[in-house]
Amino acid sequence: MPISKVNVIPARKSRAVIIFSYSKHWPCLFPQHGPGRKHERPIRLEVWQQSIVEHHPEAFLRGLIHSDGCRVVNRVQRRKYAYPRYNFTNVSDDIRRLFTDSCDQLEISWRQMNARNISVARREAVAIMDTFIGPKT
């Protein structure tokens, strides 16, 4: 992007920096952004984006969990035990498919909980995700 279309503003009361960039060319770089609601239009990755996701599925899953997911402790009251699990929620079928495709690539077992939610609950799968997800910041 041209430097004239980039603004850097220090955030108040923190060491963070807010970076803005304005351009009519952003849709060329990120074609999944467009008019309308995400879940009502197809979300397709360009070839170069798909290549990045395939080469870095851990980073992709980390980003998805940090934006639309969580790690929780599921407590089962009748049997008095608890176990960790990851949940991913998104209205878009395409975005949920991107999540599950990356899980499949890493051999992480998952289940469709309902129309909007994916669960990763098997001990081995959670242990794999714990190695690269990390806490939300």
Stockholm file with secondary structure:
# STOCKHOLM 1.0

chainA/1-137         MPISKVNVIPARKSRAVIIFSYSKHWPCLFPQHGPGRKHERPIRLEVWQQSIVEHHPEAFLRGLIHSDGCRVVNRVQRRKYAYPRYNFTNVSDDIRRLFTDSCDQLEISWRQMNARNISVARREAVAIMDTFIGPKT
#=GR chainA/1-137 SS CCGGGEEEEECTTSSCEEEEECCTTHHHHCTTCCSSCGGGSCCCCCHHHHHHHHHCHHHHHHHHHHHHEEEEEEEETTTTEEEEEEEEECSCHHHHHHHHHHHHHTTCCCEECSSSEEEECSHHHHHHHHTTCCCCC
#=GC SS_cons         CCGGGEEEEECTTSSCEEEEECCTTHHHHCTTCCSSCGGGSCCCCCHHHHHHHHHCHHHHHHHHHHHHEEEEEEEETTTTEEEEEEEEECSCHHHHHHHHHHHHHTTCCCEECSSSEEEECSHHHHHHHHTTCCCCC
//
